[in-house]
């Protein structure tokens, strides 16, 4: 097995192990996911949870203990932990991209993972959403899969203010797969009401579409 391929697999396994560990440790805090980034100062983890106070703990003791366990049990170099509160995780493009990536790493088929995520986003009240998965999905050849629903402005004020975008990566045996999620947030509804429907199409580049694939 090539060194690069081994590195991909090891990175995916470590992230999955950390995710499973945190899900167990932070169940009462409403654990939603984690983003892990390597930095010059060590390893930075952003933990997403419904109740961030329970992640941090009294006087920061819980988060300090977590950092110590992550360093000891998983070999993470100088782990630093940040905690983000997410009232509605389905409306966070970053979290949903991470969830799709994690599903791919667990062996869930890419179409199913994207379709489930898209439905959850729309059911949470999004006006539109798009999920793009790009990489070696089934064979050695790279593929590009896109699923979309609802209204998605490509440019303009509404896009700038109400379109949330997030990117995550899945590390599979065949290589790295990118996941990009775009969500038109419910707050855009009021802004859209002030515009004529024809103006929205011309100025915002919006398009209504059903789920593809």
N, C-alpha and C positions, 0 to 999 in steps of 0.2 A: 504494500500500500504506500502511495506517495506521501511524503512528509506534509505537503499542503493539505491533502485529503485527511490525513490523521489529525492535523491541527483543527480543521473544520469540525470533525466529529467530536474531538475532545472539548472544544469550545461550546458546542451545542449541548453535550452531556452535562457539562459543568453548569451552564445556565439553567437547564432543566432541573438539575438537582437542587440548585439554589432556590428556584421557583417553588418546587415541591416543599422544601424545608420551610420557606417563609409562609407558604399557604397553611402549613400545620401550626407553626408558631404564632401566626397572627390571625387565626380564624375569627376570634372575637372582635378584632379590629376591622373586620370586613375587608380583608386583603383582596386586592384586585389584580396586582401584577407588579413587575419590577423591570426597570431599565438599568442595564449594567454598562458602564463606560470605563475604559482604561484611560487614566490620565498620568501625566508626569509625576504627580504626587501620590499615586496609588490607584485604587479602584473606587469609583464613585457609583453608588447605587441610589436610584430614585424609587422609593416604594410608594405605590398608589394604594390608598385605603379609604374606606368610607368614614372611619373614625381615626384620624391621624394621631389624636391625643393618646390613644391606647398603644400606638406604635412607639411613640416617644417615651411614654411612661413618666412617672413622677421624678422630677429633677433630671429627666433624660436618662434614667437608669436602664429602661427597657431597650432603647436604641443602642446604648453603649454595650449592653450584654449581647445584643444581636451582632454588633460589629466584631466583638471578640469571638463569638461562635463561628461567624463566617470566615474569619481569618484562620482559626484553628482547624475547623472541620473541612473547609473547602480550599484552603490555601490562597485566599484572596489577599493580595498585597495591600496593606494599610487601608482597609475598607473605610470609606466615609459614607454616611447614610443621610439622604434627604428624604423628607416625607411630603407627599402631595395629596391634598384632599380632593376627591372627585365625587360630587353629589350624584351625578348621572354619568357613570363610566361609558355608557353606550354613545354618549355625545362627545367623547374625547377621541379625536382621530388617532392620537399617539397610543392610547390604551388599546383601541380596537385593532390597530396595526400590530401591536405587540401580541394581542390575543390570537390573531390569525397566524402570526409567525410561530407562536408557541404550539398551536394546533398542528401546523405543518411538521414541526420537530417531533411531535408525538405520533406522527404517522397518519394523521387525518388527510384525506384527499383534498387537494387544493380547491376544487370547485365547491365541495361541501363546506369547507372551512370559510370560504369567502361568502357563500350564500347565507350561511347561518349568521355571520357577522352583519351582513347587509340587512337582513330581516330585523335583527335586534336594533340596529341603528334607526331604521325607519319606524319601528314600533315605539321607540323612545321619543318620537316627535320630530325627528329631523325632516327638513323640507326636501332634502336630496342627499344622495351619497354615492360615492364611487370607490371601488376597491380594485387596485391594480396589483397583480402578482407577476413578477418577471424573473426569469432565471431558468435553470435546468430542472424542470418540474417532474418529468418522467423519463427522459432520455438524455443523451449527451448533448442534444441540441437545445439551445435556449428557446423558451416560449414566453409568450406575452398573453396574459389572461386578464380581461377587464369585465367587471360586473357593475351595473349602474342602475339607480332608481331615482325618480323624482327630478327636481329642478337643480341644475348645477351651473351657476354663472361662471364664465371663464375669466372675466375681467371686470373692472369697474368698482364703484364704491361698495356695493353689496358684497362682492367677492372679497374685497380688502378687509371689510369689517366683520363679516359673518361666516366666512368660509374657513373652517378649521382643517389643517392638513397635518398628517403624521406619517412617519416612515419607520419601519422596523425591518430586521433581517432574520431569516431562518437559516441555520447552518445544517444543511442536509448532507448525506453521504456523497451526493453528486456535486456539491458545491453550495455557494451562497445564493439564496433567493431573496429578492427584495419585495417588500409589501408596502404599498402606499395607499393611504386612506384619505379621502376628502369628504367633509361633511358640511352641508349647509345647515347652520343652526336654526332652531325654531325662532330665535329672536329676529330673524330676517323677515318674518311675516309682516310686521308693522311697516318696515321700510318698503316692502314690496307693494303694500296697499297704497302708498303715496305715488306710485309710478303707474303710468298707463301700461297695460300689458304689451302693447307694441313697442313702447320705449324700453321695456325690460329686455325684450329679445334683441333689439338693436344695440342698446348701450351695454347690456350686461352679458350678452352672448349665451343666455340661458337656453337650455334645451330639456325637454321632458322626454324621458325614456323609460322603458320597462327593463327589468333585469335581463342582462344578456347572458347567454349561455345556459 
